Amino acid sequence: MRAIFFNSIKALCSIWESGKMVFDILAQSSKFSIDYTEDQCIPANIMDYDFIVVNYHYTTNNWINKNVVLSIGKPSYCIVTEVGLNHNNLFCATPQIFDHYIFLDPTIPENKNVHAFPRPLDIIDYAELTKTASNTADTEISMDNTVVIGSFGMGTPGKAWHEIVRAVCNEFDTAIIKFNIVKGKFVPDIMFYKEITLLQKLCKPILQNKPGIKLIVTHDVMDKTELVKWCSYNTINCFFYDRYKIGYHAGLCAVTDQAILSGKPLLTTGDPTFRHITKYIKPYPEQSIREAIANTGGDVAKLCDAWAPSKFLAKFESCLLG
């Protein structure tokens, strides 16, 4: 069997990243071959394919509509990243024009054409993680016994970076906090700079009576292996989102993928965007950062096993072949 995978155009974007991650796993199959395209058109040789896979999102590749799918006339599998919290509204951001839906959310109910998949973890070259750090700050930190709390992501609302700082100040007298915040392709400049300014404003009074706690904010664009390596230098990686409070009620957060791959302890809030994580790891503030450092290493290992690429591929092949 032969397939073609339609992804959105390459960008610093979690939708494109998720699509590429899924394709890289499907490409390992011995039961079908799969080609890849980011072109926003139907290829001339479309009849050569037995089925199509579409990483659909209304903001990045909405050129794929009902007429396009009907004109292709092949069995279609849609990768869904934007999942409604209400199980009666799973298709809040996805048109019901495909034959099967691969929801990257292991918590949803399944039926004959709705399939609940875990977020598949990337295929990483772990040899790269053992190389000497090139970043001066990371090299300095790795030689010290100081607790390092890391977090990263795009500069968009609902990340509550300052709450990580507050929690660290409440629990520690000496620590290093590292935030790497980047501006994604689809993040407006005004939004990004507003979030950075807000972070500085909110953190200043929290840190003023804690001279032993150092906050480092960087804006480095890293590939996935570099990001996993960056996470591996931290004592723990924390994500304290409160997106539900500001009305963001769909989708799972992708930012934890590389943190999980690093194997280091992990702590999130109970925000519904982390519902796939809190099944395994008790959220903050139900457990403290100190407790998570001590207790969550084994939980992260369980996540790595449950979301292994081989298991994702085996489930897709089962959906495809029955």
C-alpha positions as CSV (number, residue, x, y, z in Angstrom):
1,M,0.0,0.0,0.0
2,R,1.1,3.6,-0.7
3,A,0.0,6.8,1.0
4,I,0.7,10.5,0.9
5,F,0.9,12.7,3.9
6,F,-0.3,16.4,3.6
7,N,1.3,18.6,6.2
8,S,1.1,22.4,6.7
9,I,4.0,24.5,5.5
10,K,7.1,24.3,7.6
11,A,7.2,26.9,10.3
12,L,7.9,27.5,14.0
13,C,4.5,26.1,14.8
14,S,3.2,23.3,17.0
15,I,0.8,22.2,14.2
16,W,3.5,21.6,11.7
17,E,5.7,20.0,14.4
18,S,3.0,17.6,15.3
19,G,2.4,16.7,11.7
20,K,6.1,16.1,11.0
21,M,6.3,14.0,14.2
22,V,3.4,11.8,13.1
23,F,4.8,11.4,9.5
24,D,8.3,10.4,10.8
25,I,6.6,7.6,12.7
26,L,4.4,6.4,9.9
27,A,7.3,6.4,7.6
28,Q,8.8,3.5,9.7
29,S,6.0,1.1,8.6
30,S,6.8,-2.1,6.8
31,K,3.1,-2.5,5.8
32,F,2.8,0.6,3.7
33,S,5.0,3.3,2.2
34,I,4.2,7.0,2.6
35,D,5.2,10.1,0.8
36,Y,5.3,13.6,2.2
37,T,4.2,17.0,0.9
38,E,3.7,20.5,2.2
39,D,2.4,21.7,-1.2
40,Q,-1.0,23.3,-0.9
41,C,-2.4,21.5,-3.9
42,I,-3.4,18.0,-5.1
43,P,-0.4,16.3,-6.7
44,A,-0.7,15.2,-10.3
45,N,0.0,11.5,-9.4
46,I,-2.7,11.4,-6.7
47,M,-4.2,8.3,-8.3
48,D,-1.0,6.4,-7.5
49,Y,-1.9,6.4,-3.8
50,D,-4.2,4.0,-1.8
51,F,-5.0,6.5,1.0
52,I,-4.2,9.9,2.2
53,V,-3.2,11.3,5.6
54,V,-3.9,15.0,6.4
55,N,-2.5,16.9,9.3
56,Y,-5.5,19.3,9.3
57,H,-5.8,22.6,11.1
58,Y,-8.1,25.4,10.1
59,T,-5.3,28.0,10.6
60,T,-2.6,26.4,8.5
61,N,-4.0,24.2,5.8
62,N,-7.6,25.0,5.4
63,W,-7.3,24.6,1.6
64,I,-8.2,21.0,2.2
65,N,-12.0,21.2,2.2
66,K,-14.8,18.8,1.4
67,N,-14.5,19.3,-2.4
68,V,-10.8,18.5,-2.3
69,V,-11.3,15.3,-0.3
70,L,-14.2,14.2,-2.6
71,S,-12.1,15.0,-5.7
72,I,-9.2,12.8,-4.4
73,G,-11.6,10.0,-3.7
74,K,-9.3,7.9,-1.6
75,P,-9.7,6.7,2.0
76,S,-8.7,9.6,4.2
77,Y,-7.2,9.8,7.7
78,C,-7.1,13.2,9.5
79,I,-4.7,14.0,12.2
80,V,-6.5,16.1,14.8
81,T,-4.6,18.3,17.3
82,E,-7.3,20.7,18.3
83,V,-9.7,18.6,20.4
84,G,-12.8,20.0,22.1
85,L,-12.9,19.4,25.9
86,N,-16.5,18.5,25.7
87,H,-16.7,15.0,24.3
88,N,-19.9,16.0,22.5
89,N,-17.9,18.6,20.6
90,L,-14.7,16.8,19.6
91,F,-14.8,18.3,16.2
92,C,-14.8,21.9,17.4
93,A,-12.0,22.8,14.9
94,T,-12.1,20.0,12.4
95,P,-14.6,19.5,9.6
96,Q,-16.3,16.1,9.4
97,I,-15.2,15.4,5.8
98,F,-12.7,12.6,6.4
99,D,-13.2,8.8,6.8
100,H,-11.1,8.4,9.9
101,Y,-9.9,10.8,12.6
102,I,-6.6,10.3,14.5
103,F,-7.1,12.4,17.6
104,L,-3.8,13.1,19.4
105,D,-5.5,12.8,22.7
106,P,-5.6,9.4,24.5
107,T,-8.4,10.6,26.8
108,I,-11.3,10.7,24.3
109,P,-13.9,8.0,23.7
110,E,-13.5,6.0,20.5
111,N,-15.8,4.7,17.8
112,K,-15.5,3.2,14.4
113,N,-13.9,6.3,12.8
114,V,-12.7,8.2,15.9
115,H,-9.4,6.9,17.3
116,A,-7.7,8.1,20.5
117,F,-4.0,8.2,20.1
118,P,-1.3,9.3,22.5
119,R,0.9,12.2,21.4
120,P,3.7,10.3,19.8
121,L,7.1,11.1,21.1
122,D,9.8,12.1,18.5
123,I,12.4,9.7,17.2
124,I,15.5,11.3,18.8
125,D,19.2,10.7,18.2
126,Y,20.2,10.1,21.8
127,A,23.9,10.1,20.9
128,E,23.5,13.9,20.4
129,L,22.4,14.3,24.0
130,T,25.8,13.1,25.3
131,K,27.8,15.8,23.5
132,T,29.4,18.6,25.5
133,A,27.1,21.6,25.9
134,S,28.0,24.5,23.7
135,N,25.8,27.0,25.6
136,T,27.9,28.8,28.2
137,A,25.0,29.3,30.7
138,D,24.1,25.6,30.4
139,T,27.7,24.5,30.9
140,E,28.0,26.6,34.0
141,I,24.8,25.3,35.4
142,S,25.6,21.6,34.7
143,M,28.8,22.0,36.8
144,D,26.9,23.3,39.8
145,N,24.6,21.5,42.3
146,T,22.1,24.3,42.3
147,V,18.5,23.2,41.5
148,V,17.6,24.3,38.0
149,I,14.0,24.7,37.1
150,G,13.3,24.9,33.3
151,S,10.4,25.9,31.2
152,F,10.0,26.8,27.5
153,G,7.4,27.6,24.8
154,M,6.0,30.3,22.6
155,G,5.2,33.7,23.9
156,T,1.4,33.4,24.0
157,P,-1.2,34.1,26.8
158,G,-2.0,31.5,29.5
159,K,1.5,30.2,30.2
160,A,1.7,31.8,33.7
161,W,5.5,31.9,33.7
162,H,5.4,34.0,36.8
163,E,3.6,31.3,38.8
164,I,6.7,29.1,38.3
165,V,8.8,31.9,39.7
166,R,6.4,32.3,42.6
167,A,6.5,28.5,43.4
168,V,10.3,28.4,43.2
169,C,10.6,31.4,45.6
170,N,8.2,29.7,48.0
171,E,10.1,26.5,48.1
172,F,13.8,27.4,47.6
173,D,16.3,30.1,48.8
174,T,18.8,29.2,46.1
175,A,17.8,28.1,42.6
176,I,18.2,29.0,38.9
177,I,15.1,29.4,36.8
178,K,15.5,29.1,33.0
179,F,12.8,30.2,30.6
180,N,13.3,29.9,26.8
181,I,10.5,31.8,25.2
182,V,10.3,32.1,21.4
183,K,8.1,33.9,18.9
184,G,6.3,31.4,16.7
185,K,5.5,32.1,13.1
186,F,1.8,32.6,13.8
187,V,2.3,34.6,17.0
188,P,1.8,38.4,16.4
189,D,4.7,40.6,17.4
190,I,2.5,42.7,19.7
191,M,1.4,39.5,21.5
192,F,4.9,38.2,22.0
193,Y,6.3,41.5,23.3
194,K,3.3,42.0,25.6
195,E,3.9,38.6,27.2
196,I,7.6,39.2,27.7
197,T,6.9,42.6,29.2
198,L,4.2,41.1,31.5
199,L,6.6,38.4,32.6
200,Q,9.2,41.0,33.6
201,K,6.6,43.1,35.4
202,L,5.1,40.1,37.4
203,C,8.4,38.5,38.3
204,K,10.2,41.6,39.6
205,P,8.3,41.9,42.9
206,I,8.3,38.1,43.4
207,L,12.1,38.0,43.1
208,Q,13.0,41.1,45.0
209,N,13.4,39.4,48.4
210,K,15.1,36.3,47.0
211,P,18.6,37.2,46.1
212,G,19.6,33.6,45.8
213,I,17.2,32.9,43.0
214,K,18.4,33.7,39.5
215,L,16.0,34.1,36.5
216,I,17.4,33.6,33.0
217,V,15.1,34.4,30.0
218,T,16.4,33.4,26.6
219,H,14.8,33.4,23.1
220,D,16.8,30.7,21.3
221,V,15.2,28.8,18.5
222,M,16.3,25.1,18.9
223,D,15.6,22.0,16.9
224,K,14.0,19.1,18.8
225,T,17.3,17.3,19.7
226,E,18.7,20.6,21.0
227,L,15.5,21.2,23.0
228,V,15.6,17.7,24.6
229,K,19.3,18.4,25.5
230,W,18.3,21.7,27.0
231,C,15.7,20.0,29.1
232,S,18.1,17.4,30.2
233,Y,20.3,20.0,31.9
234,N,17.5,21.0,34.2
235,T,16.7,19.4,37.5
236,I,13.0,19.5,36.6
237,N,10.9,21.0,33.8
238,C,7.7,22.8,34.8
239,F,4.7,24.1,32.9
240,F,2.2,26.0,34.9
241,Y,-0.4,26.9,32.3
242,D,-3.8,28.4,33.2
243,R,-5.2,28.6,29.6
244,Y,-8.6,27.3,30.7
245,K,-9.1,30.5,32.8
246,I,-8.7,32.7,29.7
247,G,-11.1,30.7,27.6
248,Y,-8.7,28.3,25.8
249,H,-10.7,25.1,26.0
250,A,-9.4,22.9,23.2
251,G,-6.3,20.8,22.4
252,L,-3.5,19.2,24.3
253,C,-0.3,21.0,25.0
254,A,2.6,19.8,22.9
255,V,5.3,21.6,24.8
256,T,5.8,18.7,27.2
257,D,7.0,16.3,24.5
258,Q,10.7,17.2,24.6
259,A,10.6,17.5,28.4
260,I,9.4,13.9,28.6
261,L,12.0,12.7,26.1
262,S,14.8,14.3,28.3
263,G,13.8,11.8,31.1
264,K,14.0,14.5,33.8
265,P,11.3,15.1,36.4
266,L,8.2,16.9,35.2
267,L,5.5,19.0,36.8
268,T,2.4,20.6,35.2
269,T,-0.7,22.3,36.5
270,G,-4.1,20.6,36.3
271,D,-5.1,22.8,33.4
272,P,-7.1,20.6,31.0
273,T,-4.5,21.1,28.3
274,F,-2.3,18.7,30.4
275,R,-5.1,16.1,30.8
276,H,-2.8,13.5,29.1
277,I,-0.1,14.2,31.6
278,T,-2.1,14.3,34.9
279,K,-3.2,10.7,34.3
280,Y,0.4,9.8,35.2
281,I,1.8,12.8,37.2
282,K,-0.1,14.5,40.1
283,P,-0.2,18.2,39.2
284,Y,0.9,21.3,41.0
285,P,-0.1,22.4,43.6
286,E,-1.2,18.9,44.6
287,Q,2.5,18.1,44.8
288,S,5.3,20.7,45.2
289,I,8.3,21.2,43.0
290,R,10.5,19.5,45.6
291,E,8.1,16.5,45.7
292,A,8.0,16.3,41.9
293,I,11.8,16.3,41.7
294,A,11.9,13.4,44.1
295,N,8.9,11.4,42.7
296,T,8.3,11.9,39.0
297,G,11.3,10.4,37.3
298,G,9.6,7.0,37.2
299,D,6.4,8.5,35.9
300,V,8.2,10.2,33.0
301,A,9.7,6.8,32.1
302,K,6.2,5.3,32.0
303,L,5.1,8.1,29.7
304,C,8.0,7.4,27.4
305,D,7.0,3.8,27.2
306,A,3.2,4.4,26.8
307,W,3.8,7.0,24.0
308,A,6.6,5.2,22.2
309,P,6.6,5.6,18.4
310,S,6.3,1.9,17.9
311,K,3.0,1.8,19.8
312,F,1.6,4.7,17.8
313,L,2.6,3.0,14.5
314,A,1.1,-0.3,15.6
315,K,-2.2,1.3,16.4
316,F,-2.3,3.2,13.2
317,E,-1.6,0.0,11.2
318,S,-4.5,-1.7,13.1
319,C,-6.9,1.1,12.2
320,L,-5.8,1.0,8.6
321,L,-5.8,-2.8,8.1
322,G,-8.4,-3.8,10.7
